[in-house]
Amino acid sequence: MRWPDHAIWWHAYPLGFVGAEREAAVAPEPRLGRIAGWLDHLVGLGCNGLALGPVFASETHGYDTVDHYRVDPRLGGEDDLRRLIDEASGKGVRVLLDGVFNHVGRGFAPLADVAAEGDASAYRKWFHADLRTFEGHDRLVTLNHAEPEVADYVTDVMTHWLERGVDGWRLDAAYAVPPDFWRTVTDRVRARFPDAWFVGEVIHGDYAGLVERTGFDSVTQYELWKAIWSSLNDRNFFELAHALDRHNGMLATFAPQTFLGNHDVTRIATRLTERRDLAHALVILMTVGGVPSIYAGDEFALEGVKEEREGGDDAIRPPFPARPGDVLGHGGAHHRLHQDLIGVRRRHPWLVRARTTAATLTNTAFSYTVEAGPERLGVVLNTGEEPARVGLPAAGWTRVAGDAAFTGDGAVVPPSGWAIAEP
């Protein structure tokens, strides 16, 4: 198994996390140390990866990058980032950077040169003739990915930071960039850094086909994310079972990046109608195949709504205190549940490629096995108000987490209960 197969990421949005100003600053403020102060918390959860949102110089929210070689002054300087990388590495924690290579902010130097020089600019071909913007955002100008110099530039940026100790890249808006562009870049970067991990942000579509065409290792599994919370809210495990069948097909090609929350969506504690279903959602995330991530704060069941307006991300990208113990929910039941279930995941690393097979499936009761080769676990879920009797393949099932009475071929699950068992 390669190192990404053992990765469990803790995902933070740095500008929000450290309470940075909304707009670009001039004088560096070394705030990345605040994230370093959370590394022991990350490790204590059982995670071994730090997935950072944008850290490069930008105009506002980080996704309007103006300089991919310079750390955003609101976070500090290159020395601060390298110190964070070194501290993480010293604790056995890998670091993933967020690469915004589909579009740039209007202050990006090559774009500013085009604005000043027009067609005479040496960078004119870096952008489309109409200087098109990304998804209606006037401040985000799309790069021309048919221009070889753009591929050269992106390759150089990625290798620059890999040379400085990062372990991989999340590729923002990967769905909007031609796959052959990504293949050119990933092949070049991987030639120098064969162990680097690349995950593309993809919302929907042919995930497996895109992985094969781009050279990515993984993509964001939004289908499963939606099916988890939607099936729990609607009391419709059939939706989840369908998504897991599709998930099985992806696992034949790659290990998807799985999640319950990130910097772009309403927090799972708010999204779920019933707070008691938080446990069911986390059980699913930690028992199915894929490379899981925890969005900072979800381990405390923090709430927040994503809104489609200016400043609509603020609630899901809040500032965090310098000390984890100062967050409401630290040491609470949901925090401990994360530690317990990530511990189960750690003890069964083969889960990264495990396929699920449904045993009992009703609207409110679901039992399934997860298997990889000779390895197997049984998972039982009940969102109903009454105990549920569910089946599993015949085995000497022994409960390792949760609360259910197992028999040789199934279990009785209490109301709103769940459990995980070994054969």
N, C-alpha and C positions, 0 to 999 in steps of 0.2 A: 504494500500500500504506500502511495506517495503521501507527503505531508498534508496536502489538502483533504485527503480522506479522513484525517483525524481532526480537522478544523471545526471548531464551534466558535462562531464570531460573536463579538459584542460590538454593536454598531452605534457610533456616536456622530452627531452633526456638530462639528467643532465650533462654528461661529455662534450658534445658539447655546451650546453647552457652556461656553466660557462667558456668556453675557456680553458679546462684542457689540459695538455700535452697529446700527443698521447700514450705514454707508462707509465707504472706504476711508481709512485713516492714513495719515502720512507718517507719524512717528510710531515706530514699532512698540507694541505692548506685549511683553512675553507671557502670554496667557496659556500656552500649550501645557505648561507645567501643571495646570489644574487637571488636565486629562491624565497626566502621569500619576497624579495623586489617586486616581481610581484604578490603577493597574492591579493592585492587590484585591480590590473588590471583584474585578473581572475574573481573576484567577480563582478567587473564592467561590464564584458561581460555578466554576468548572470549565469556563471558556479558555481558549488558548489563542484567540485571534482578536485583534483590534481593527475593525473596519471603520476608517475615518471618512466622513464626508469631505467636501472641498476644503483644502488647506492653502490653495494658491491665491495670489493677489487677484482681487475681483472688485467690481464696483459696488455690489450690494450683498447678495445672498450666497455668493460663492460659485454659482453656476453661470455667472457672467464674467468669466475669467479674462484677465488682461495680461497676465504674465505667468506662464506655466513653470518657469524656472525660479520664481520668487515666492516665498511664503507670504501669505497675507499679513500685512503689518499688524492687523488687529489680533493676530495669533502669536506674532513674534517674528523671528528670523530663521534662516536655515539652521543655525546652531541649535535653536530651540526644537525644531523638528527632528534633527538628528539626535539630540539628547533623548527625546521621547522614544525614537526608534531604538536607541541603544538600551534604554531602561526596559522597554518592552522585551527586547531580545534577551536581556539578562534574566527575565522571569519566564522565558520560554514562550513568549507571546509573539506571534506573527503580526505584521502590519500590512493592511490593504489601503491603497490610496484611491481616491475618486478622480477619474480622468474625464474631464469634460472636453471632448474633441469633436463633437458634432457642430458646436457653435461657440462663439466668443462674445465678450462684451464689446461695446463700441470703443472703449479705451484701449483695446488690444493694438499694440504698436503697428503691425502690418496693416490693420484696417484703418488706423488713423492716417497712415501714409497714403492709402488709397483715397481717403477723403480729401487729403491735401493735394495729391498729384494726379488724381484721376487715372486715365489710361496709361499715363507715363510711369505710374508706380511699378516698381519691380515686383510688388505683391498683388498686382491686379488679378492674376489668374488664381490666386488663393480663394477668391470669392466669386460667386455667381454674377453674371452680368447685371442682374436686377438687384443685387445685394439683398437677396431674400432673407427674411427673418424666420425664426423657429416658432412654429405653432402660434403665430400671432403676437409674439412678444417682441415689441419694437426694439428693445435693448439687446436682443440676442440675434446676432447675425450668423448665418450658417456658412460653414466652410465649404469650399468646392472640393469634394473628395475625389474628383476625377483628375485633379492636378497632382502630379508626382511629388512636387515639392511639399505639399501638405502631408503626404505619407512620410516623407523624409523627416519633416518636423515632428510629427506625432511619435515616430519611432525614436527620435533623439530624446524627446521629453521622457518617454517611458523608460528608456535605458538609463538616462541621467539619474533618475530617482531609484531605480533598481540598483545602480552602482552604489548608492548611498544607503542601502540596507533595507529598502522595503521589499515585500515578498510577492506583491501582485497588484492588480488593478481592477477596480470596478469601472466599467466603461459606460458612462452616462448616455442616455438616449441612443443606445446601440442600435435600436430598431430603426432609427432614422438614417443610418449610415449604410451605404452599399456594402454587402458582405465581402465583395472582392477587395475593397479597401482594407477591411479588417484583416482579411487573410494575408495581404501584403505586409501589414504591420506586425501581426502576431508571429508570422514566420520569421521575420527579421529579428524581432525581440527575442523569440524563443531560441534562436540560433546562439545567442549570447547568454541567455538566462533560461536554460531548459526547465528549471524548477519553478519558474514564475507561474502564478495562477491568474487567469483572466476570466472575469464574470461580466457578462453583458446585461445591461438593463433592457429587458424585453417584456412587454405587457401581455401580448397574446400572439397567436400564430403558430407556425411549425417550429417549435423550440428545438427539437432534435435536428431538423434539417438545417436550421440556422447555425447551430453549434458546428456541424460538419463543414459548412461553407465558410465560416468565419475564422475557424481555428480557436474559438473560445473553449475554455474548459467547462463553463457552466453559464446558465442564464437565470434570471430571477423568476421564480415559479409563482406568478400571479394567479394562475388558474387554481392551484391548490390553496393559496391564501384565501381567495374568495370563497371556495367551497367549504373551508373549515368554518368560518364565521357564519356564512349563510345557512349551512346545513344545521348548525346549532340554533340559530335564531328561528328558523322555520320548522324546527323539529322534523327534519327530513334528511336522514342519514343516507338516503338513496343518492342524493346529490354528491355527497362526499365519496361514496363508493364508486360512482362514475368517474370522479376526478382521480381517484387512486388507481383505477384501471388505466387511465391515460398516463398517470405518473409512472406506472410500471413500464409502459412503453418507452418513456424517456430514459429510464434507468438502464435500458439496454445499450444506450449510446453515451450517456453522461450522467453525472450526479447533479441534479438541479439545486440551486440555492434557494432554500426554503425559509419561511419567515412568517411571523404573525403580525409584525409591525415594521415600519421603516419611517424615514423622514418625510415621506410623501403621502401617507395615508392616516386616516383617523386611528387613534390608538385602539388596540384590541379591547381594552377594558371599557371603552366607550362604545365601540362597535357592537359588542355583544349585548343582547337584550337582558340576559340574566347573568349577573356577576358570577354565579356559581359555575357557569360554563367556562370560565377562564381555565380551570383545571383540565377540562376535557380538551380544550384547544391545545394546551401545552403538551398533554399526553400524546396527541396526534402528531404534533411537530417533532417531538423527541423520539417517536417510535417508527416513523416512516423513513424511507430512503431519502438521501439528499445531504446537502451541506447546510446545517441550520445556523441561523443568526438570531440574536436577541437584540431588539432595539432598546438602547439605554433608557431606563425608566419603566419599561414593561415588566421587569422583574419585581417592581414595587406596585404594579397595577395602577400606574399613573394614568390619568385620563386626558383627553385632548381631541378636539374636532378639527379636521382639515376643512377649510373653507376656500371656495374659489373666488378670492378677492385679494387685493393688495394687503399684505400682512396676514393672509389667511393661513399661513404655515406656522405662525408664531406659537400657537397653543401646542403644537406637536413637536416644536423645537425649542423647548424652554431652557433657561439657564439652570445649571446644577450647582450646588454648593461645593466648596473645596473638599469636604469630608462626606463620604457616602452615608455615614451614620446620621447625618443631619436631614436626610430625605425621609419624609413620612412613608412608612411601609418598610423601611430597612429593618431586617430581622423578623419581619412579620411572616404570616403563613404563606403568602404567595412567593416571597423571597425564598423561604425555606423549600417550597415546592420546586422552584427552579433548581436549587442546589441538588435536591433529591433526584429529579428527573434527568438533569444533565449528568448526574452521577451514573444513572442507569445507562445513559447513552455512552458514556466513557467506558463502562465495563463491557460494552457490546459494540466495538468499533466497526464491525461488519455491517451495522445498520446503514452505513452510508450507501450501500448498493442493494439493500434488502427490498424484496418485492412483497406486496401485501396480497392476501387472499381472504375474501370475506367468508365468514362461517354463518353467523346469524345476522340478518339485516331486516330491521323494521324502521318505522319512522323515528322511534326514540331509543332503540337498542341496536347496538352494533358490536359484533365481535369479529376479530380478524387475527390472522397470523402474519408475522413478518419473517421472511426467510432469506438466507443467503447461503447456498451450499448446504452443509449439514446443520447450520445454526438456525435457531428458531426461537421466537417469543410469541406469546399469546396476549392479545389486548382486548379488554372488554369495557364497553361504555354504555351508560344508561342515563338518559336525560329525563326519563319519566318520573312520575310522582309515586310509582309503586315499584317494588323489587322486580327485576327482570331476570328470567332464566335464559341463558344464551349457551350456544354450543361452541365447541372447539374440536379439532381433530383429536382422537383418542391419544392421551399421553398422561404421564404422571405430573400434572401441572402443579407447580409450587409458586405461590404468590411472592413477588419480589418488590412490589410497590402497590399502593392503593388499598382498597377495601372491598373484597369480594370473597365468597366461599367457593373454592374451586373443587371440582370433581375430576374424574379421569377424562371426561369428555365435555367439560363446560364449566359454567360457574353461575352462581346466583349473585347478581349485582344489586346493591342497595339503591334506593331512590337517589337520583343525581350522582350516582357513584361511578367509579372506574377502578381498574386494576391492570397490572402487568404481571405475567407469569412466565416462568421457564418450564420446559418439559422435563 
